[in-house]
Amino acid sequence: MKRRDFLKAAGAVSLSGCATTGSAPSKARVVVIGGGFGGATAAKYIRLWDSSIDVVLVEREPQFISCPISNLVLGGFTTMQDITRERSGLAKHGVQLVRDEAVAIDAAKKSVRLASGGEIGYERLVVSPGIDFTFGDIQGYEAAMQSGKVLHAWKAGQQTVALRRQLEEMRDGGVYILTVPPTPYRCPPGPYERASMVAAYFKQAKPKSKVLVLDANPDVTSKAGLFKAAWKDLYPGILEYHGNSRAVGVDPATMTVKLEVDEAKGDVLNIVPPHRAGDIAQKAGLITSNNRWCDVDWRTMESKAVKGVHVLGDATLSAPAMPKSGSMANNHAKIAAAAIVDLLNGREPQPLQIGNTCYSFVSPKEAIRVSSVHRWDDGKGTLLGVPGSGGVSAARSEAEGTYAWNWARTIWADSLS
Amino acid sequence: MLRIALATLACLALPAHAQDRAQQLASACAICHGTDGRSVTKDMVSIAGLPREHIASQMRAFRDGQRPATVMHQIAKGYTDPQIDALAAYFAAQKR
């Protein structure tokens, strides 16, 4: 019955790869919404760990474009092609790829409705929706973005290309303004890496230009000492940083960013609005905290609001000291995959220890890093950093730049192929 | 030497489900070392199929500060002796 329903849905959408041609009946079907670092990894690892479970991955975008490394595209130090990957490698693990958008979740009926009109039933659902923005927090934002004058470029893709073009077209002597949203947001060190990459580009190509960072937070939120040392050594007179400077409005006619008590004029306005869990999480009632984030049981990633639904990645209400990062989303997926395989085999899920490693480039070749290890704590009922473990780079280095590229190429492969 | 002997005993005694957990514990390493420890870049050596004793001793050397590293000295401190032994046994058993 369920299988017939699925085939009906599949008939209405483009379906590539098929794992159900074998004669053995499948144990259950898991549907995964979102093919980023979280969702793609969950789909792959469920199949790796129990190939008798059918896995259907629903993703609306044709290709994976990586946010990590995309700041190097903005600096002109790598290309969009270098950060773009296919998801077709997942088919060899038996993941069924459905190119469509999930528009509704019926948790009582255990089914997902697709934009194309089809429905897919599930035993367990994984939702890895990434982030969306609360544009209304910045007056005038949506109109300014639609006019093309203001970009966030905080999801890699067309806006990355558009922002790079604006930087290339900017006059020497111009001002690039980057605003940083209040924490928590996707990729804590990301804004500071971006500021560094644009400053490196200006230093080479437009040395009279300036990078102005206006941060809603009191100070640099990640690897602060390492970033500030790099800025002082590499970009004096180019990069200027201000904490406690929250963007509350934008006027594209005068190219002005309005702060709570001040304002700033620029030639390129890269305004990153505050974040929340992606739209489908909101529609499905998965958001539990501040109208923004999805609280989960960190032993299984199961939603605390909706049974049978596991939420991954940036959309989660983060555990203590846990960043919203690609590494974490990939590792969340492994917790969920382990738990789902256990649950569908009648076993009690067990907590899984995971880790985070995030690299940031501060010059075209040199990077810095932060790492952490997270272990379930029965008393606190959450994942906590293991005391004594983790930390940041001793100093920026080309060695860590090499390992940053290794990390990117390796996690893309681990997640997508 | 004693540690290696204990590790061997521990592995022989692992029930099937605990073996699964070694596989799952090892999956956290894949973001830099590749799925099941098989490297996909020229800049990272594959840990899949390395001798178990070697993997375990290197993890302890990172953890105890005897082998310098850019990152592994900080990550290894997050793993217990039984976890290190389970990881070493898992990666050693993977195809290169």
Interface residues (C-beta under 8 A of the other chain):
Chain A: Y45 L48 W49 S327 N330 N331 K334 A338 R347 Q350 L352 Q353 I354 G355 T357 R369 S371 S372 V373 R375 V386 G388 S389 G390 G391 S393 S397 A399 E400 T402 Y403 W405 N406 W407 R409 T410 I411 A413 D414
Chain B: H17 D20 R21 Q23 Q24 L25 S27 A28 C29 A30 I31 C32 H33 G34 T35 S39 V40 T41 D43 M44 T70 V71 Q74 I75 A76 K77 G78 Y79 Q83
